[in-house]
Amino acid sequence: MPITTTPADFVSWFRSVAPYINSFRGKTFVIAFGGEMVEDGKFVALTHDFNLLAALGIRLILVHGARPQIEQHSARKNLDDLYHQGIRITDAETMQCVKESVGRVRVEIEALLSMGLANSPMANADIRVAGGNFITAQPIGVINGIDLQHTGSVRKIDVAAINNRLNYGEVVLLSPLGFSPTGEVFNLTLEDVATATAIALDADKLVFLMDTDGVQGQQNELIRVLTVAQAQNELSSQRFQSDDVNLFLPCAIRACEAGVARTHLISRHTDGAVLQELFSDEGIGTMVVESTLNTLRDASIEDVGGILQLLRPLEEQGILVRRSRELLEQEIERFVVLEHDHRIVGCAALYPFPDEAAAELACLAVDMQCRDKGYGEAILDHMAVLAKSQKLKKLFVLTTRTAHWFLERGFVESPVTALPAQKKSLYNYQRKSKVFVREI
């Protein structure tokens, strides 16, 4: 931990990643990176991150590229690098360079993944790397009159064989080569292998490490999250994006449309980029999802634990009245929860008083790490609509600490006498909660 970080900060941060650790255990991640990571020496640090992910029980499939190594090898043999629509034209001589370069890169990667030096992040590491003829390929053929020769595309992924290695706790390393039933070898693209593999294995995440931070918006700001529809709009907008984004964003869309839960575009130049992206709410790159990450729904008995985690800190501070697990289970049908990426980050309860056309909004809580994102207001608006659908005409809240938040959202401070008779009889004069009412 950095010297400027206090023990309390470290403990708070470490606890904050626990939900991700629990969620990711046993999940399948496909992570793709170019040969530049090995060429410029940055793969050592990335190895440390892969070791950590494997230690957390994540099923890892690594897909590497080798473009700079191939280009260097071709140059030594005085071969021209020929491309058509961004795809290498692989003749027989170039194919020999491809095989030699890919083999050399793969050996370097396996060597670095095998490190176990004491007093290093790889201490006690036990990574076993698996490889094989997992990819069946076919020739791309002729495009616009240009024969791409030994350049191919993925035809089939041997899902059973890869899962078998993953089930043994091994890390699967895939190279950009594929084989045909007739024994031919084809030069494949990194993005094709990674995308096809993620789709075939129904991966939980597909991660592309690239030269830029992610997708840029109109003001050159980094766009953190895109739905598939938004990503398609970005591609069709004709707004300038980096070559990497134009290459990988269509792959992200293809993967998400085929069932991959999340695809991430992140910079390879940021130390710990994979960890920062996966273990924080904000991330550091662009995440593509099929639809919105946020879900506001009725709570179920399975949500009690998550709701308690939200309420307990506020109860301990005296902001909310303490509720037992038993009471919460009994009243769970009164609650709604807001999920962000399948994690409960907000909740509230609605207690109607139909005889007086009123309802109490209670237990409105948002995770401390998710404040200032509009989640509280989204929950409030939802509860107002819910109350209105029940023919109720006003919402009221009792609060000791958040008066201004409710005032800013149309509530008016009112006397205790404004409460419904049943609620007024239960009012705790020692707590002295303020009453706020809003017409709906």
Secondary structure as GFF3:
##gff-version 3
##sequence-region A 1 440
A	DSSP	alpha_helix	7	16	.	.	.	ID=ss1
A	DSSP	alpha_helix	18	24	.	.	.	ID=ss2
A	DSSP	beta_strand	28	33	.	.	.	ID=ss3
A	DSSP	alpha_helix	36	39	.	.	.	ID=ss4
A	DSSP	alpha_helix	43	55	.	.	.	ID=ss5
A	DSSP	beta_strand	59	64	.	.	.	ID=ss6
A	DSSP	alpha_helix	67	76	.	.	.	ID=ss7
A	DSSP	beta_strand	83	84	.	.	.	ID=ss8
A	DSSP	beta_strand	87	88	.	.	.	ID=ss9
A	DSSP	alpha_helix	92	113	.	.	.	ID=ss10
A	DSSP	beta_strand	129	130	.	.	.	ID=ss11
A	DSSP	beta_strand	135	139	.	.	.	ID=ss12
A	DSSP	beta_strand	142	143	.	.	.	ID=ss13
A	DSSP	beta_strand	146	147	.	.	.	ID=ss14
A	DSSP	beta_strand	152	157	.	.	.	ID=ss15
A	DSSP	alpha_helix	159	167	.	.	.	ID=ss16
A	DSSP	beta_strand	171	174	.	.	.	ID=ss17
A	DSSP	beta_strand	177	179	.	.	.	ID=ss18
A	DSSP	beta_strand	185	187	.	.	.	ID=ss19
A	DSSP	alpha_helix	190	200	.	.	.	ID=ss20
A	DSSP	beta_strand	205	210	.	.	.	ID=ss21
A	DSSP	beta_strand	225	227	.	.	.	ID=ss22
A	DSSP	alpha_helix	228	236	.	.	.	ID=ss23
A	DSSP	alpha_helix	243	257	.	.	.	ID=ss24
A	DSSP	beta_strand	262	267	.	.	.	ID=ss25
A	DSSP	alpha_helix	273	278	.	.	.	ID=ss26
A	DSSP	beta_strand	286	289	.	.	.	ID=ss27
A	DSSP	beta_strand	294	298	.	.	.	ID=ss28
A	DSSP	three_ten_helix	301	303	.	.	.	ID=ss29
A	DSSP	alpha_helix	304	316	.	.	.	ID=ss30
A	DSSP	alpha_helix	325	330	.	.	.	ID=ss31
A	DSSP	three_ten_helix	332	334	.	.	.	ID=ss32
A	DSSP	beta_strand	335	340	.	.	.	ID=ss33
A	DSSP	beta_strand	343	353	.	.	.	ID=ss34
A	DSSP	three_ten_helix	354	356	.	.	.	ID=ss35
A	DSSP	beta_strand	358	366	.	.	.	ID=ss36
A	DSSP	three_ten_helix	368	370	.	.	.	ID=ss37
A	DSSP	alpha_helix	375	389	.	.	.	ID=ss38
A	DSSP	beta_strand	394	399	.	.	.	ID=ss39
A	DSSP	alpha_helix	403	407	.	.	.	ID=ss40
A	DSSP	beta_strand	412	414	.	.	.	ID=ss41
A	DSSP	three_ten_helix	416	418	.	.	.	ID=ss42
A	DSSP	alpha_helix	421	425	.	.	.	ID=ss43
A	DSSP	beta_strand	434	439	.	.	.	ID=ss44
###
